Amino acid sequence: MRMRIFGIAVLIFALAYFVYQDRVASFYKKALPTVLEVTSNVSWGSDVSWSDIISPIRTEACGAVVFQLRSDAIEKIQDQGVAFFRNAREGRGNARDNGFFYSYDAWQPTPAPSKWFGDGVVTGSMSCAGFGARRMQAVKDGASRAGGFFTTRSNAQLIMLPSEQIAVLTYFD
């Protein structure tokens, strides 16, 4: 009987964890323009804790999200270059959310500003998210050469790296 109760408790905990992960991934996807097609494979980290389940991003937070780009989106980005992002200045969550608005500056081709790395905002946000040195170096390397694209808003950076098949959102407040 105890094993059955323990099994049910583990199942409930696992279900709650996966629902929470899905909720967070869905929340972060709202920051992306609709033209950016991503898979459900999302790696994220933040200084937000389990006690913040109601709202994954507080008014004061830092973190990063790495989205896996869909192959058809990668092909379009590689074919069209920066023109692909011409109408990609608003996050898909703008129309539905109260209080969270994602409006970005014009997209630019990489290399991204070098000051974002080392002691900069991208490295700091990825460190805050708990990403390791290998992931941070891969993003820095990809963002430091041609072939990618980036944009910013007041407290966030959005970097597309088609050759690495990822989109990286970093934020800080």
N, C-alpha and C positions, 0 to 999 in steps of 0.2 A: 504494500500500500504506500509506504514512504517513497519508494522508487517511482511510483506512478505520479505522486504529488510533485516530486522533484522534477520529473520529466515534463509535467505540465507547466511548472514554474519556468523551466528553461525555455520551453517553447514560447511562452508568453513574453519572456524577456527578449528572445531572439526576434519575435514578431515586432515588438515595440522598437527594437533597434533598427530593423529594416524599414519600418514605417518612418522613423525619424530620419534615416539616411535619405530616403526617397523625398521626404518633405524638404530637406535642406537642398538636395540636388535641384529640385523643382524651383525652389526659391532663387538659387543662384542663376539658373537658366533664364530667369526673367531679366537679368542684367544684360543678356546678349541680344543684339539685333536679330530680327527674324531671319535674315538671309544666312546667318551662321547656323548651319545644320550640324548638330552634335549628336553623338550616341548617348546612351544612358550611362556610359562609363565615365564617372566623374570622381576625381580625387580632390578632396578639400581638407582644409584645416583652418582653424581660427583660434583666437583666445577665448571664444565663447564656450561655456560649459553646459553640461546636461541641464542645469537649472534654467537655461535660456531657451528651452524647447519651444516656448510660445513664439518667440521671434529670433530666428537664427542670427540676425545681425542687430546688435545693440547700437545705440547712438555713438558709443565709443568702442570701436573694435578694430582689429586688424586681422588679416588672413589672406588666403589665396585659394584659387580654384583652378584645376587643370581639367579642361574638357577634351574629350577625344573627338576630333573632327570627322565627320562622315566623308567617305571617299568621293562622293559626288560634289560635296562642297570644296574639297581640296582641288579637284579638277577645275572647277569654276574659278577658284581663286588663282590658280596657276595660269589659266588661260586668259583671264581678264585683268589680272594685276590689281592695282589700286582702284581701277574703275569698278571692280566688283563691290567695293565698299561705298560707292557714291551715295547711296540712299541708306546706309547702315549707321545712322547717327543716333537712333533711339532704341533703347532696350525694349524687348517684347513685353515687359511688365508695366510700361508706362500707362497704358490705357486702362488697366484694371486696378492698380494699387493706389492706395491713399498714403502719401508720405514718402514712398520710395520711387524716385524718378531717375532714370538712367539716360542722360543726354550726353553724348560724347562730342569731342572736338573732331575736326576733319582727320581722316585716316592718312597716315604717312607710311612710306616704305621704310623698312629697317635698313640700316642699323638704328636701334633705339638709342636714346641718350645714355652715354656711359655712366653718367651720375646716378642712374637708377640702380646700379649694381655696386658691389663692394659694400659700402656703408649706406647705400641708397634705399629708396622706397620699395623697389621690387624685391631686392634681397631681404630687406627687413620684414616685409609682409610675408614672404615665403618662409622665413625663419619663424615668424610668429605662428604660422600655420603648421609648423613642425615638419616641413619638407627637408629632406636631407641635402647634404652638400652635392651629391651627384645630380639630383633633380635641379637644384638651383644653378649648377654649372651648365647643365644642358640648356636651360632656358636662357642663361646669359650668352652662351655660345650661339644659339639660334637667333637671338635678338641682336647680336653684334655683327651679323653678316646680312647681305642682301637676300631677298627672297621671301621675307616676312613682312608683316604690316602691324602698325600699332596706332592706338588712339588713347586719349586720356579724358578724364573729367576731374573735377576738383580734388577728389580723394581716391581716385582709382586709375589703374593702367590696364588696358586690354591689349594683349599681344597675340597675333595670329602667326603661327609657325607651321606653314603647310608641309615643309620638308620633314618636320618632326610629328606631323599629323595632330597637333594640339593647338588649343587656344588657352591662354593663361590670363586670368583675371586676378589682379592684386588690389587690395584696398586697405585703407588705414583711416582712422579718425582720431 
